[in-house]
């Protein structure tokens, strides 16, 4: 499996093209710079994976995942005066049309993932952040299931250059975090399910402007949160642990 993933990553990192997605919409000005690293891979290249003949079930699953992708685009911009400011500004722009999913905060690294999602299908997964002084934006488009993104990333060799943030994404347990029912009636209970690695994390219910409405410690894989004192509206369940925060949107009805 790792041999195949190495081949795929090698292709991704060696095919410079141009495409249409959120990077073109907001970051086209960077394309004129000679010092940026830019990668674009069209869906046709991903479809070539369907020609791989194998009896290995893992590789077959990887092939199916690749066939659900329509494009991959990545830019890495060095030597900005203030990459963190560009990151914060980019987050505000992206958040207008995308839902924040995951944020990783480490020394010299801040990275956030956003999704355009409907009924469990991700149509665009966007990553934006800073790493070792560079400003980075990535976009993956298609009709992709979140659990498959995390599962496929987990099978990529963690020593492969450039996959550290992706490994944090898959290792966060994000695909196993469930918040339900959604929407939920006022006065009802919100159920929060998490994987074992998130026991001990902090769960905050946030308003749309980021204010903490309620807060509690996660002490088991299934927790509950009351909506008795909460006004109807849109909120986010934010789970924080070891520099990683996972968000799930929830609607409280009247």
N, C-alpha and C positions, 0 to 999 in steps of 0.2 A: 504493500500500500504506500509506504513512504517513497519507494522508487518512482511510482506513478506521480505522486504529489510533487516530487522534485522536478519531474519533467514539466508538469503543468506550471509550476512557479517559474521555472526557467523560461518558458514561453511568455508568461505574463511580463516578466522583467526584461524581455528582449524585443518587444513588438511595439514601437512607438507609432501611434496613429492619432486621429482626432475624432471626437464623437460629440453627441448632444446629450447632456445631462446637467445636473446641478453645477458641475465644475465649469462648464461652458457658460451657464447662466450668470454665475457670480464671479468667476475667477479667470475669465478669458484674457484679461490684461496680463496675467502672469505668463501666458503662452509665448509672448514675444521675448521673454528673458532667455538668454543663452545659458544661464547657469542653473536652470531648474531641471529636475528629473521628472519626466512625463511619460506615463504609460497609458495606452488605450488599447483594449482588446474587444473586438466586436463579437457578437453572438455566433457568427459563422465559425469562428475559430473554436469556440467552446463546443460547437456541434460536431467538430472533427472527433471528439472523444467517443462519439457513438460508433465509430468505425473500429474501435479497439475490441478485439475478440478475446474473451476470457471466461473462465468458469469460476473465477474468484468472486464471491458474493460482495465483499467489500468494494472491489473495483467496479462491479456492476452498479452498486449504490452510488459510488462517486460519479460514474458516467451519467446516471439519472439526474444527479444534482447539477452537474455542469450543463446539461441540456435545458435546465430551467433558467439559465442566466442569459441575458441579452447583451450585456456589456459590462466591462470593468474599466474604470478610469481612475488614475492616481497622479497627483502632482506633489512634489516635494520642493519647497522654495527655501533656499538658504539666504542668510545675510539680510533679513528684514530688520529694520530699525527696532521694531517691537513686535515680535511674533506672538507674544501672549495677548497683546491688544488686538491683533488680527484674528486670533482665535476667539476672543470674547465677542468681537463684532460679528464674526461669522456665525457663531452660535445664535445670536439674536436674529439674524436674517433667516437661517435655516429653520429655526423654531416656529416661524410664521406658518409653515406648511408641513412640517415634519414633527413627529413625536419623539422626544428624547427617550432613549432606551437605556443607555449605559454610559457612565463616565469613569475613567481611570485617572487617578491622581498619584503620581510618584515623583521622586526627585528628578528634575529636569524633564518631566513628561506630564502633559495634560492632554487627555484625549477623550472625545465624546462621540457616541454613536447615535444616529437618528434614523427613524424609519418612516416611510410612507406605506401604511399597512391598512388592509381591510379584510375582515373575516379571517384573520390568521394568515393571510398571504402578504408577503412583503414585496412591494413593487420597486422600491429603491431603498437600499441601505447605505447611509452616508456616514463616513468617519471624518472627523475634523479635529486638529489639535497641534500641539508642538512636541517635538522630541529632539533633544540635544541641540536646541537652537534653531532647528528647521521648522517651518510651518507646513503642515501636511493636510491634504484633503483627498479623500477617496470615495468612489461611488460604485456600487454594485447594483445593477438593475435586472429585472426579470420578474418571474412569478415564483417566489422562493418562500419556503416555510422556515420560520425562525429556528426550530429545533434542528433542521437539517444544516443550517449555516453553522451552528455551534458544533454539531456532530462531525461535520466534514473538517472543520478547522482543527478539532481535537485530534484528528488522524494525521495531520501534517507534522513533520519532524520539528520539534521545538527548537532545534539547533539551526534550522534553516534561517539564513540571514533575512531579517525584515519581518519575521513572524511573531516577535515577542508580544506585540499588542494584540494580535489575533489570538494568541494563546491565552492572554488574560480575558479576552472576550468569551472564549469557549469554556475556560476554567472557572468563570464567575458563577456558573450555575443558572445563568439567565434563562435558559430554555425551560428550566424546571420551576420557575417562579410563576405562580398562578394567583390571581386576585379575582374573586367572584362572590356573589353574582355581580354582574356589571351590565346594565345599570342596577343600582340598589335603591330600594325605597328608604325614605327618611325614617329613622328609628330602627331600621333593620341592622343586621350584622354583616360586616365585610369579612370574608374568609381569606386568609393569606397562607398559601402553601409555599414552602421553600425547601431546597435540598439540604442535606445534613451539614454541608460546609458553611451554610449561612446561619446556623444556630448560634446565637450570641450577637447577631447583628442588631443594628438599631433600625426600627421601622417608624418613619414619620409620615403623617398625612399632611400634604402640602396644598395650599390654595394655588390658583393659577399664577399669582404674583410671587410665589415662593415662600409665603409665610407658613410657619408650622402650626397646624390646627390641633393635632394630637400627636403623641409620641409614646412608644413603648419598646421594650426589649423583646427580641424574638428568643423564646426559651424552648421551643419545640418546632417540629416541621410543619405543624398546623397551628396557626394563631387566628384570633378574631379581633376585630376592631369595631367598636360601636359607632353608629351615626346619630345617636340620640340628640347630641348638642350641635349637630352640624347642619348648616343651612343648605338647601338644594343648590346644586351647581356642579362644576367640573373640578376634580381634585386629582392629586397624584399620590400614590403610595410609593414612598422612596425608601429603599432598603440600603443601608450603608455598612460596609465591612472592609477593613484592611485597604483603604484607599480606593475602593470601588463602590459606586452607587448605582442601583438598578431602579428604574422607574416604571410604574404601571399606571395608566390613566384609569380613573373610575368616575362614573357619573352618579350623583345622588339626586334622586327624583323627589318631587313634592309628596 
